[in-house]
Amino acid sequence: MFFESKNYHWERIDENLERALVGYDSSLMLTVVKFKKGGIGYLHKHIHSQAAFIASGKFEVQIDGEKRILSGGDSFFIPTELLHAVVCLEEGMLVESFSPMREDFIK
């Protein structure tokens, strides 16, 4: 029930992204994603509701065709089945929650 960042297990997604699963059960999942500048969360959609907090950095966030530039301290919410993407403009980190949990993230 307690997760210290020094003990996170980081999964390399690609050369610009790493993800750690912080905690989850069947109804909720919390992740932390590190982005290098230029890292992309490609346009996609899923059945999960998603909320994200930008812990650091600067990102171009696209949700349902609308784009915004968001920085550390900002957040965004993605209802189920809406197309969305992010591009990292300045190295940073997102804290993301999903409901229900992302079974595809569990290996």
N, C-alpha and C positions, 0 to 999 in steps of 0.2 A: 503494500500500500504506500510505501515511500520510495521515491526515485531520486537518487542523487546524480547530477549531471556527470560527475566523474566516473560513474559506473554505466553510463548509457552504452548500448551496443549499436554502433553506427553501421548502417548498410549503405554501401555505395550504389547509387542509382545509375549514375553516369559520371563523366569526368568533372561535372559541375555541381552535382547534387549528392548529399548524404542525408539519410533519414534514420531517426531513432524512434522506436515505439516506446512511449513513456508509460502508458498504462491503458488497460482496456478490459471490458467485459462485453457481453453480447450486444448491449445497447449503446455503448459509447467508447470511443477510442481517442487518445491524445497522442500526437506525434510532434516531433521537432524536426525541421528540415533546414539544413545548411545549404546555402546557395553561393557559388562563386559568381562574380560578375559575368553576365552573359548566359547564365543558367536559365533553362526554360522548363516550365511545367506546361507541356504542350496542350493545346485545345482538346478538351474531353468533357464528358459528363458521366454521372453515375447516380445510383438510386439514393445515395447518402446525402443528408443535409450536412453542410460543412461550414464551420466558422474558423477564421484564421486571424491571428494577431501577429503583426509585424514587430518582432522583438528588436530587429536592427536591419539596416540597409534601406534600399529604395527599390521598388518594384513597379512595373507596369502591370496592372491587374485588369483582365478582361472578363466580364460577366454578362452573358446574354447579349453580346455585341457592343456593350458599352465599355470603354477603357478609361482608367484613372491611374494617375501616378500616386502611389502611397509610400509612406516612409515609416521608420521606427515609431511605434506608439499608435499607429493607425490599425484598423482591422476591417475585415469584410466578411460577408455572409453569403453563402451560395445555397439557395433552395434546391431540392432534389431535381435532377434531370436537366439543369441549365448548363449550357456549354460555357466553359471557363478555362482560363489560362493565366500564367504569370511569366514575366520576363524579368530577370534580376538586372537592375541598372547599376546598383552598387552592392557589393558583397553583403550578405545579410542572412537572417534567420527568421523562419516562420514557425509559429506554434499553431498547430491545426487540430481541430476536433471534428470527429465524424460520428454521425448517428444514423443508423446503427453502425457498429464497428466495421472496419474494412477487412473482411475475411481474406481478400486478395493480398493484403500486406503480411499475412501470417504464413510463414514457410515452415 
